[in-house]
Amino acid sequence: MKFLKLFLLIPVFAFSFEVEFNKKFSHELPHDTLTTSLVVTIMDDTEIIVGERLEVFNKKIKSFDKVERKLGIYNIRPKYKYSNNTPKIIGYVGELRYKVNSRKARFMDEFISEITKLKKNRDTNVSVRNLSWTVKEDTYNVTLDLLRLEAITWGQRYANILSSDINKDCKVKKINVNTTNQTRIMRERAVYASASISNKSIPVPESNQEKIKINPNYVLECE
């Protein structure tokens, strides 16, 4: 009797199988946001003076409401000179760092020009780093969510079609939508020192398209 039960189970296992594969989903979005890192560095003899001079820049940055601003760093640290292995403070270095976004290049140009005008001393440096066009973060995340949803619904439809084609009951066992390795490619990227923007408009890279993509892994079980 035990052998009969075992014999009856063999066909069930023999005709059930799994199908595993990957499929790419992608969508292109136009670059709509000009982004950069603005860095202001000041050196002076006393900590108080460095702080006061940094605050002049900070107030100007915060008052310019045509761009989006996010403070990254505001710090002041001593500068040392070593003599006979003994450190001696010879001044202070202050750094002010903002991430700046704008939907219009002319507003970014105006912002950088206004900040650069405050640079009156050689011990003050104003630089614009990683000036590039990108897709606004909220738009990027919404599109990524829509791609995940598309991947899930496509997997369910494919399981139904496969069931009909091979006359079996196929179901989605697992969908692994891994986006941890997604990289946002900046097709146009440039770095400009403060000297190149001191008395003229900043050279703005051309906007382009950004492809957002996912490559989910599917496991289907057919019986």
ZIBEL-V505497 format. One line per field, one symbol per residue. psi: psi as a letter, one per 20 degrees, with the letter a starting at -180 (. if undefined). burial: 1 if it has 9 or more other ideal C-beta (glycine too) atoms within 8 Angstrom, else 0. Layout:
psi=???
burial=???
//
This chain:
psi=hhhggghhhghghhjqrqpprqqqprppqqpippqrppppppprhqhggggghhhgggggghiojirppopgpoqpqqpqppoljpqppjaqpqpppqppqqiphhhgggghgghhhioiqhjpppqpqloqqappgggghghhhhhggghghghgghggghghhjlropqohpoonojhjppopohopqpprhhijhjrqqopqqqbqpppqqmqpqoqpp.
burial=0000000000010000001000101110111111111111111100001110110111011001001010000001001000000000001111111111110000111111111101100001111111111111001100110111011101110111011000010101001011000100011110010100100001011011010111111111110
//
